[in-house]
């Protein structure tokens, strides 16, 4: 059983450093023969962490582990399961369920498509919604909107084969294997008042 976390530090002008820890994922049960797959998993998670927290310097990678006899069950091998036939997951935004996918077919029934500059536009019908999805030619970027009164729009950007980020409203969500691994949100704040000496 392995848990991996990184130690990061934030330097300041006063040369004091604040440090903290972030885990690269939940506790994983893996076998010794799964070393290469586990390295790939950690590399992907570290890439997302680095992209998201680029102001922090990573100083250490720490592994906590327990070794036990026996084989792990298939149910516990979440790291190794084939995600190609995994059902599409959803996340909720303003009480609207949106598929966690960049594939237009996962939104509903494709009713039509047309070529546009730099890509393809899909018209997809779901139960009570029509999606207009503009997919770039290299399939690395989607611009999606719900046609109708809500006029909700967002963009999806592919980060790797199993991860992408979704910019919707004032939030940016990072997904890995259909799960939210990071949520960044802009929160309104009052402006700073000048300091008088």
N, C-alpha and C positions, 0 to 999 in steps of 0.2 A: 504494500500500500504506500503510495508516494504522493506527497504534497509539495509543490514547488512554489516558491515565492521569491520576489526580487526586493532588494533593499535599494532605495533611491535617496538621493540627497538634493536639497535645494540650497545653493550658495547665495549669499547676499553681500552687499557692499561692505558690511561690517565684518565679513569673513566668518560669521557664525553660520553653521550649517544645520538645517533641520533635516532629519531623516525620517523615513517611514517605510512601510512594507506594503506590497500588493501581491496577492496570490495570482498565479497564472491559470488558475482553474480549480475546480473542486478536487477533493481527494480521489485519486484514481487507483483502482486495483489492476495491476499489470503483472505479466510474467516476465522472466528474464529474457525470453526469446522475443519479446515485444519492444526491445530497446529502440530499434529504428523508427517504429511507428510512434513511440512515445516522444522521441526527439523531434519528429515532424510536428506532432501536436503542440509541443512546447514552443517550437519556432514560430508557428502560426500565432499562438497566443501572445508571444513576446512581440511579434510584429504589430499586432493590434495595440498592445500596451504602449509601444514606442511611438506609434502614430498618434495616439490619443494624448499622451502625456509627454510631449517632446521637450517641455521645459525642465523636466527632471532628469538627472544623471543617474543611471543605474550603476551602483558600485559593487553589488554582490548578487549572486544567484544562490539560493539556499534550498536544499532538499531535506525534507523530513520524511523518514520512511520507517516501516515496520516490515520485517521479513517473516513470513509464515509458511509452513509446509502445506502442500496440496496444490490443487489447481483452482483457478478462479472459475466461477460459474459464467455461463454465457450471458446471463442477465447483467452481471457486473462488468462485462467487457464493453462498456459504453464507448471507450476509446476506439475499439476495433470494429464496432458494428458497421455494416454496410449501410450508408445513409442514402444510397441511390433510390431506394424504394420507400423512404421515410415519408409519412404523410405530411402534407404542407401544414405548417403551424401558422398561427395568426397572432397579431398584437393589436391592441385597442388604442385608437386615437380619437378623442372627442366622441366616445361611444360608437365608433365605427370600427368594425373588425376588418383589418387589412392583412392579406397574406404576406408571410415572410418569404418572399421569393422574387427573383428578377425575371422569371419565365412568365410571359403573358398568359399561357395556357392555365397557369395556377390561379388566375383571377376569375375564371369562368369559361364560357364558351366563346371562342373567337368567331365573331360575326363578319369580320372583314379585315383586310389589310391593304395598305397602299405604300408605294415607295415615296419617300420624301428626301429632301436634301440631307445626305449624310446618314441615312438609315431607313427604318421601316416604321410606319404607324399602324398599330393594331387597335381594333374596336372590339372590346370584350364585354359580353353581357353576363352579369351575375343576377341573383334573384331579383333585386329591385334597383340595381345600379348599372350604369354603362361606364366603362373605363376607356379612356383614350391613352394608349401607351406608345410613346415614341422611343424606339430602341435604336441605339447607335449602330453603325455598320459593324463594328468589332464586338458588339454586345457587352461593352464595358460600362455603359451608361444608359439609364432609363429616365425619361421624364413622364410622369404619370399624373393624370387628373381624372376626377370623377365628374362626368358631364351632368349638369343640372344645377339646382339652386345652391348647393353647398359650394361648388367650384373649388373643392379641396385639391391642392396640388402638392407634389413632392418629387424628389429626385433620388434615385438609387445609383450608387457607384460601386462597381465590383472592385474588391481589394485582393481577392485570391479566388481559387476555384470553389472554396467553401465559405467565403466570408464577403460581406458587403456592408456599406453604410447607407442609411436612409436619412435624408435631411427633409424634415417635415415640420412646418410651423417654425417654432423657435427651438426645436429639439433636433439633435443628431443621435441616431441609434446605430450601434454597431452590432451586427449579427454574425455568429459563427455556428455553422451546422444547424441553422434554424432557431438558435437561441440568442436572446439579447445578452451580450457580454459587457456592454457599456452604454450608458445614456448620458448625453451632455445636453444641458438646457440653459438657455439665456433667461436670466431672472431680472426683472426690472429693479433698479435701485435708485435711490435719491442721489443727485449729483453731490460731489464733494464741496464742502464750503471752505473758502480760503482760511488759512490759519493766520491769525494776527499775533505778532510778537510785541 
